[in-house]
Amino acid sequence: MDLKILTYLVVGATFALYIGIAIWARAGTTKEFYVAGTGVHPIANGMATAADWMSAASFISMAGLIAFLGYDASVYLMGWTGGYVLLALLLAPYLRKFGKFTVSEFIGERYYSKAARMVAVICLIVASITYVIGQMKGVGVALGRFLEVDFHTGVGVGMGIVFIYAVLGGMKGITYTQIAQYCVLIFAYTVPAIFISLNLTGNPIPQIGLGSTMADGSGMALLDKLDMIVTDLGFVAYTAQKWSTLNMVLLTLSLMITRWYSTRRCWSWTSPHRLTVMRTTRAMCPKVTRSPTRSPQPMPAQQT
């Protein structure tokens, strides 16, 4: 079978899967549309969050940064990922307890001000547009390469698929679609890494193979071979640490705090939808119910 036809079949099957999930998980209530009815299992919600992180903009930019800066660029990977943890611990639970669907609703009710709510809406619109521009750029590049079409056609196809499952299912459809994306992405990332490590080092575990020697009998370490390849391509050596360890630690902490703080102030380019994903799961602890108030008992009559 021709490679182009095979590519069309695989991409078409993926699109059909996403549209099928959107039809199956279409929202029937407002709560299902905004927060998937808060009925998503925690493990499934974690898969959706991970797929959200492994998006086109994140993966392409991260691959470019690591190729250009080498090992030092890993601070962006650790910092942005650590910011997720702070966001999940310090903001998402309190927004959920407040009983609001969106950050703008939360700010409007919290500060008793419609003006504050409008400012939050404007900030979220600007942040969302900035984020979508990066995502659509990645979608256009990826689909343009896979389908062998021009950039604008790739963007149009990607936007059409996202529009279908976002409108039909809301956060419910998006969450289950992201679970399917997680399975696809993990398979696409893990299987090649395993076979590349097995072919180069004889070790099927990529994390261990990265520190092993080449299997061709030369005795050269895989990292030394990697440094040689990227240097021949015009990049700096992968293992060359240009920044001090203290600088890398502080930059990682800065990225973590910036991710959390900017999301808290509604300026983060990740806040509109990634914060909502953290509210789609069931409550991890039972509700606290108040005991019914008892009616006051009449005082006994005093005897004279």
MARGULUM-198701 format. One record per residue (C-alpha): x, z, y; residue in three letters. Coordinates in steps of 0.05 Angstrom, whole numbers, plus 5000, padded with zeros to 4 digits. Each point is the difference from the previous one (the first is absolute). Layout:
BEGIN
XZYALA ...
END
This chain:
BEGIN
500050005000MET 502449835070ASP 502750595039LEU 495549845060LYS 493749994957ILE 502150664967LEU 501150315069THR 493149785023TYR 496950294937LEU 503450675008VAL 498450065074VAL 492949764989GLY 499050504944ALA 502550565046THR 495249795055PHE 494349974950ALA 501750704976LEU 499850285071TYR 493449665016ILE 497050244934GLY 502150715015ILE 496949955069ALA 493449774971ILE 500250544946TRP 501850565049ALA 495849775059ARG 497850585045ALA 492850234998GLY 500350565051THR 503650155065THR 504250534964LYS 502249504947GLU 501749495054PHE 504350475041TYR 503150484949VAL 498149694932ALA 494950564990GLY 505950494992THR 499449874925GLY 506749684985VAL 504350364949HIS 506550305030PRO 504449584954ILE 496349375018ALA 500450185073ASN 507450104994GLY 500649314970MET 496149715058ALA 504450375050THR 506349754965ALA 497449285003ALA 498650105074ASP 507350195009TRP 502649414959MET 496749515048SER 502749335023ALA 502650265066ALA 503250624970SER 503249644941PHE 502649405038ILE 502750415058SER 503050524952MET 503549464959ALA 502649675064GLY 502650665028LEU 503650204935ILE 503049304994ALA 502450015072PHE 502250735007LEU 501650194928GLY 499350704974TYR 499050295070ASP 493249665005ALA 497350464945SER 498650525055VAL 494149575021TYR 497350004930LEU 500850754992MET 497650165070GLY 493649594999TRP 498450234930THR 501250735019GLY 495449905059GLY 494449874950TYR 501050694971VAL 499650345068LEU 493949595017LEU 496550194935ALA 501750745009LEU 499250115075LEU 494549535023LEU 495749684947ALA 497150664971PRO 497850255068TYR 496849355019LEU 496150014936ARG 497750725009LYS 497649815069PHE 495049524968GLY 501649385040LYS 501349304973PHE 504849755054THR 505650285044VAL 496249815063SER 493950404978GLU 504550594985PHE 503349985068ILE 493449915037GLY 496950604966GLU 506450425002ARG 501049935075TYR 492649935019TYR 501549375039SER 497449284994LYS 506049785042ALA 504850284949ALA 496149644945ARG 500549345038MET 507550105010VAL 500750124925ALA 496049374985VAL 504449585047ILE 506350294969CYS 497549854930LEU 498149295018ILE 507049875029VAL 503350334940ALA 495749614951SER 501349335034ILE 507550145000THR 499750184926TYR 495749404981VAL 504849525036ILE 505750244956GLY 495749984937GLN 497349305013MET 507149765015LYS 502050244931GLY 493849714968VAL 501249325032GLY 507349994978VAL 498450224929ALA 494049554988LEU 503549425035GLY 505850054950ARG 495650114938PHE 494749485015LEU 504849525036GLU 495549965061VAL 501550095074ASP 500250695032PHE 493249965034HIS 496449794936THR 503150594964GLY 497650485054VAL 493049714997GLY 499650074924VAL 502550725003GLY 495350205056MET 494149694963GLY 501450414936ILE 500950645040VAL 493649875039PHE 495949914937ILE 501950654965TYR 500450415064ALA 493049805023VAL 496750064932LEU 503050664978GLY 502850355061GLY 504950544981MET 497050024930LYS 501649274987GLY 506750055035ILE 502150624960THR 498549684932TYR 503149355022THR 506350375019GLN 500150334931ILE 500149304970ALA 505549805050GLN 504050614979TYR 499849784927CYS 502249305020VAL 505550245046LEU 502850514952ILE 500249484945PHE 503249495047ALA 505350505024TYR 501650374936THR 500349454947VAL 505249575037PRO 504150625017ALA 500150214927ILE 502149324974PHE 505249905056ILE 503050684984SER 499949844925LEU 503249335010ASN 505550245047LEU 501750694972THR 496550044933GLY 496050605025ASN 492449915005PRO 499350565053ILE 501549695068PRO 501750675033GLN 505450134948ILE 502249284997GLY 501549995075LEU 505750494987GLY 502549674936SER 505249474987THR 498849264988MET 498349794929ALA 504649395002ASP 506050414980GLY 503549965067SER 499450755012GLY 497649885071MET 494750485026ALA 493349705017LEU 500350285070LEU 506849665011ASP 497149344976LYS 494150105047LEU 504750135059ASP 503749374983MET 493749584998ILE 496950255065VAL 506749945035THR 500649274978ASP 493049895028LEU 502250265068GLY 497150704997PHE 503750665002VAL 501750344934ALA 494150374971TYR 503850644986THR 503750015067ALA 497450615037GLN 500649865075LYS 496050605024TRP 502150724989SER 496250424949THR 497450455055LEU 497549415040ASN 496349734938MET 496750684986VAL 497850085073LEU 497449295003LEU 496050114936THR 496950635028LEU 498649655066SER 496349444964LEU 496050494959MET 497950415061ILE 498749375042THR 495549724946ARG 495950644997TRP 499950145075TYR 498349285020SER 494449984949THR 497550665026ARG 499849705070ARG 496749374973CYS 505749555022TRP 502949864931SER 499349304974TRP 498150304933THR 494750505021SER 493449625000PRO 499449844926HIS 505450404966ARG 497350655027LEU 493049814974THR 502849854930VAL 502050744996MET 492750205009ARG 497049584944THR 501650494944THR 495850574975ARG 501150705026ALA 505650354964MET 496750685006CYS 492850224994PRO 495850095062LYS 499450695028VAL 492850195006THR 497450565042ARG 496050544968SER 492850025022PRO 498550505055THR 495750574980ARG 494150215042SER 501050675033PRO 496850584963GLN 495250455039PRO 502750675020MET 496850594963PRO 495350405043ALA 502950665023GLN 496350624977GLN 497950485053THR 
END
